[in-house]
């Protein structure tokens, strides 16, 4: 489970970081959630790999449940923000401009869809 978090967290980093971040506040939260979940899952994985879990008197089933529950809530919120950013692709970048430049280009739109999923 932890390795899948590492893999998908890294993919989210790559996809969000490869866009031009037209709305930094929204996508900044997405990156914060991905980086924090990735880092904490590395910490959990290290605790188990190096045997520290046996030395620390903690109910690891409950800690794992709380960690994954919190990660789900934060990732779901990040998904909503990333999806909201993606849905704004048809708006112009500058509202007072006569150019038809969009907030997200076609390539960025596709990357943002992948990051949302």
C-alpha positions as CSV (number, residue, x, y, z in Angstrom):
1,X,0.0,0.0,0.0
2,X,2.8,2.4,0.9
3,X,4.6,1.7,-2.4
4,X,1.5,2.6,-4.3
5,X,1.2,5.9,-2.4
6,X,4.8,6.6,-3.4
7,X,4.1,5.8,-7.1
8,X,0.9,7.8,-7.4
9,X,2.2,10.7,-5.3
10,X,5.2,10.9,-7.6
11,X,3.0,10.9,-10.7
12,X,0.9,13.7,-9.2
13,X,4.0,15.7,-8.6
14,X,5.2,15.2,-12.1
15,X,1.9,16.0,-13.7
16,X,1.1,19.1,-11.6
17,X,4.6,20.4,-11.9
18,X,4.6,20.1,-15.7
19,X,1.7,22.5,-16.0
20,X,2.2,26.3,-16.0
21,X,0.2,26.6,-12.8
22,X,-2.3,29.3,-13.9
23,X,-3.9,29.3,-10.4
24,X,-1.1,28.9,-7.9
25,X,-3.3,28.8,-4.8
26,X,-5.3,25.9,-6.0
27,X,-2.5,23.8,-7.5
28,X,-0.2,24.8,-4.6
29,X,-2.5,22.9,-2.3
30,X,-2.5,19.9,-4.6
31,X,1.3,19.9,-4.5
32,X,1.4,20.3,-0.8
33,X,-0.9,17.3,-0.3
34,X,1.1,15.2,-2.7
35,X,4.4,16.1,-1.1
36,X,3.2,15.7,2.4
37,X,1.6,12.3,1.8
38,X,4.6,11.1,-0.1
39,X,7.0,12.2,2.7
40,X,4.8,10.7,5.5
41,X,4.4,7.4,3.7
42,X,8.3,7.3,3.3
43,X,8.5,7.8,7.1
44,X,6.0,5.0,7.8
45,X,7.7,2.7,5.3
46,X,11.1,3.4,6.9
47,X,9.7,2.6,10.4
48,X,8.5,-0.8,9.2
49,X,11.6,-1.6,7.1
50,X,14.1,-0.8,9.8
51,X,12.2,-2.5,12.6
52,X,11.4,0.6,14.6
53,X,7.7,-0.3,14.6
54,X,8.4,-3.1,17.0
55,X,10.2,-0.8,19.4
56,X,7.5,1.9,19.5
57,X,4.4,1.1,21.6
58,X,1.7,2.4,19.2
59,X,-1.4,0.7,17.9
60,X,-0.1,0.5,14.3
61,X,-3.4,-0.6,12.9
62,X,-5.1,2.5,14.3
63,X,-2.2,4.7,13.2
64,X,-2.4,3.2,9.7
65,X,-6.2,3.7,9.6
66,X,-5.9,7.4,10.7
67,X,-3.1,8.0,8.2
68,X,-5.0,6.6,5.3
69,X,-8.2,8.3,6.3
70,X,-6.5,11.7,6.6
71,X,-4.7,11.1,3.3
72,X,-8.0,10.2,1.6
73,X,-9.6,13.4,2.8
74,X,-6.7,15.6,1.8
75,X,-6.3,13.9,-1.6
76,X,-10.1,14.2,-2.2
77,X,-9.9,17.9,-1.5
78,X,-6.8,18.2,-3.8
79,X,-8.8,16.3,-6.5
80,X,-11.6,18.8,-6.2
81,X,-9.3,21.8,-6.5
82,X,-7.4,20.2,-9.4
83,X,-10.6,19.4,-11.2
84,X,-11.9,22.9,-10.6
85,X,-8.7,24.3,-12.2
86,X,-9.1,21.9,-15.1
87,X,-12.7,23.0,-15.6
88,X,-11.6,26.6,-16.1
89,X,-9.6,25.8,-19.2
90,X,-12.0,27.6,-21.6
91,X,-11.7,31.0,-19.9
92,X,-9.3,33.6,-21.3
93,X,-6.1,34.2,-19.4
94,X,-6.6,37.9,-19.3
95,X,-10.3,39.0,-19.2
96,X,-9.7,42.5,-20.6
97,X,-7.5,41.2,-23.5
98,X,-8.6,40.8,-27.1
99,X,-6.4,37.8,-27.6
100,X,-7.9,34.3,-27.3
101,X,-5.2,32.8,-25.1
102,X,-6.8,30.4,-22.7
103,X,-5.9,29.7,-19.1
104,X,-4.8,26.1,-20.0
105,X,-3.5,25.2,-23.4
106,X,-4.6,21.9,-25.0
107,X,-1.5,20.1,-23.7
108,X,-1.9,21.6,-20.2
109,X,-5.5,20.7,-20.2
110,X,-4.7,17.0,-20.9
111,X,-2.0,17.0,-18.2
112,X,-4.4,18.6,-15.7
113,X,-7.0,16.0,-16.5
114,X,-4.5,13.3,-15.8
115,X,-3.4,14.9,-12.6
116,X,-7.1,15.1,-11.5
117,X,-7.6,11.4,-12.0
